[in-house]
Amino acid sequence: MSLIETKLTAAKTITVGDQTPAAEIPEGHARLRLAVGSLCGTDLHYYSHFANGIFVLKNPVTLGHEACAYVVDPNGTELKEGQLVALNPIMNCGACDACQNGEENLCTNKKFPGSATTVPHLDGFFRETIDHPARCCRAVNDDVDPKHLTFAEPMACALHSLNKGGVKAGQKVLVTGCGPMGLLAIAGAAARGAHVTAADLRPKAVELAQKVGAEAGLIVGEFDEGEIEGQYDVVVEASGAIPAFNMALKSVRRKGTVSILSNIQMGAAEVLLNLIMLKEIKVVGSFQFNREFEEAVQLIEAKKIDFDKLTAASFPLNQTDQALELMASGGAFGKIILLG
């Protein structure tokens, strides 16, 4: 049986072909077999535009940076054949100032798969055979479901945003935007014992948010924003929309924190910057993750979150294009996964 690899060759064009793994495995890497991958908004941007904002692909590339896999060949590393491992896609240099400060997400020399941020581009995880640095592979307990472990990377991003916001038990937290990342932030905050409210334009998204941990739900346009003004200790902005960011600034309490999880889309819009001064709001950005990858894996191992409820659909690897089309349609609520 031949091995499969997928390639984004142009906007909205995924080819599926036979994969020929390299004859030699790079030193310090292990050879892996894809177990489960999951789609990210970044993958959708590259699929739709052959670019993600200012990052334009120069050549075809395999997408995917959220996945788990089984070890096929440890290649002299401490991993063991047959182990299920979570894949950390951040391949940091370990030497720059950011790495020395434990901020691998801000590494000035990092490599990242399935992205135009690394030149030459590195193929991502949506292929059957993957050679990945062993130091970026986290082996897990035998009873971990690979369909849950593929959430390690996006869960780590959500947890980083919660940590930047200082979310803890007993706090009132609002999450604006109930897409996949917002839902993970809701589940993560609820697991910490915070009292979470979810807000979104889509009733079905708010309904799902309440199933995964939100105590209350708000459908944008169906409530008076004045009713929630100054009500929350922390707001996690997970929609990427300027109006949602303005709602965050209005709804957070004085000296509260707004943590920006999603990449706010550029465009002409009025931002209520005066509220940052008047209320002494702390606004923090949240980019990728650091120690939170380990935190996410431990959360998955502890089975504290029902990831099945967060899974919208699953597709075989050779239907990656169909999975991306479903994501683009907006008809999926939660994560879409790919089965290796």
Order of alpha helices (4+ residues) and beta strands (2+ residues): beta-beta-beta-alpha-beta-beta-beta-beta-alpha-beta-beta-alpha-alpha-beta-alpha-beta-alpha-beta-beta-alpha-beta-alpha-beta-alpha-beta-alpha-beta
